[in-house]
Amino acid sequence: MRPAEFRELGRSLVDQIADFLESLPSRPVTRGEAPSQVRALLGGRTLPRAGSDPAALLREAATLLFEHSLFNGHPRFLGYITSSAAPIGALGDMLAASVNPNLGAWVLSPIATEIERQTVSWISELIGYAPDSGGLLVSGGNMANIVGFLAARRAKAGWDVRKAGVAAREGKPLRLYTSAETHTWVEKAADLSGLGTDSIRWIPTDPDHRMDVAALRREIERDLRNGDRPFLVIGTAGSVSTGAIDPLEALHEVSRAHDLWFHVDGAYGALAASLPELEPEFAGMAAADSVAVDPHKWLYAPLEAGCALVRDPAALRDAFSYTPPYYRAGEVAGEEVLEYRDYGPQNSRGFRALKVWLGLRQAGREGCVRSIQEDIALAERLLLGVRAHPELEAVGRKLSVTTFRFAPRELRGGTEAAEDYLNRLNAEIVARLQDGGEVFVSQAVVAGATCLRSCVVNFRTSAADIDAIPEIVARAGRRARSALAPERLQDQ
Ligand SMILES: *Cc1c(COP(=O)(O)O)cnc(C)c1O
């Protein structure tokens, strides 16, 4: 593609994207099309033998995406913990892809590596983490947590686990401790690392969904008596279902007392530690050995961007570095350099940092804090709106997660059959809302009850969007109720 053609196609694409972003509020969140319908749009073709005109291709791709996507940038997208993407991140990604540095090695990415280093350090500073910490950007929260997990395994196994493997030494299997509210990354980590999911001790939670510290102590002591080898305690700062924050300070004390690695999964919530009014809730996080944070959540970076932070950066080198002869030693012009391939599982690495760095600079600390405060205020506003609606029942609100149910008074029997019906009804409402396109929320099970769950990680959501939700949900609830009559359910 010649520069003149690139210029023309690029301008026209940027124009289309700007129109698309402007039109977001008037579009449905999703079309709820069937997978076969969506697949049919692409035809069952084999790879075309001949090439195509790039102008036509870009027009076609833009139309496909604008007309058949779910828009997490939509002001009424409040599902899971997926954020709206800041437009500066999209421009940053284009710039990053155009220069295309490889951040596996410093010589291949001089300014890009230094931008990643600064980005990681700013994220650490923003959440009040250790000033001498290190870390790197990865694909998301799962990988950031897995990086912390592998650093813990290397540091605390008590033998050279990278060389000898995880097979228990002297019959001492490795054990880790986390609450039942932890995201599923922990099962993937236990599995991928060779420990197996049986190595996870699921510690119960209190009524606020926070880890029960007394139960944690008992479980560690029991494992020690049995000759097992505890190595890791995982706390969550902002759980996926309810936004709960574990008692991090107490978890840190228990970890220190037993010389265990303390990791905090702050993929969603850690960035809220930058809010002065929430600082006390995150006390203890600064003392963690590692923390996972997701810039593609509350920093509004476009997917993908996760960040693994480690108190002692040497722990990452210890966990990941190998130095084969085909790599230059980590030195340039007589100075030591950061070789990111030594800090994580990836070798070639893209320039994820640019979109995050641009977003951080555009907003500044004040902008980052304010946008999180606004999201939390909207979540509280939704809670109040739900409380005021006669057919809805508020369950709770923590950080920007609000949980609630459709539960008209006459259905709240309290019996097992009544609860069972409400659970089915609310699951049906979530499914209808997710396909309907008016507002997108997800589902959570809180203390056995199926709930609707809204999570505001969206700078486009307004108070008016929030105020419309209770009645939209109630309407969907009435329809679901007539479709799912209790008599019919009992027959099944
Ligand atoms: C989102 C999330 C994850 C997973 O992060 P991805 O970016 O989706 O990989 C893990 N833990 C928590 C608490 C999260 O909110």
The ligand as a Gaussian input file, in Angstrom:
#p B3LYP/6-31G(d) Opt

LIG

0 1
 C      -11.813000      -9.316000      35.150000
 C      -11.250000     -10.051000      36.282000
 C      -10.352000     -11.096000      36.087000
 C       -9.997000     -11.614000      34.717000
 O       -9.410000     -10.600000      33.973000
 P       -9.372000     -10.648000      32.374000
 O       -8.858000      -9.308000      32.044000
 O      -10.764000     -10.898000      31.916000
 O       -8.443000     -11.745000      31.997000
 C       -9.804000     -11.699000      37.203000
 N      -10.145000     -11.308000      38.436000
 C      -11.013000     -10.300000      38.666000
 C      -11.338000      -9.900000      40.063000
 C      -11.594000      -9.634000      37.594000
 O      -12.458000      -8.648000      37.806000

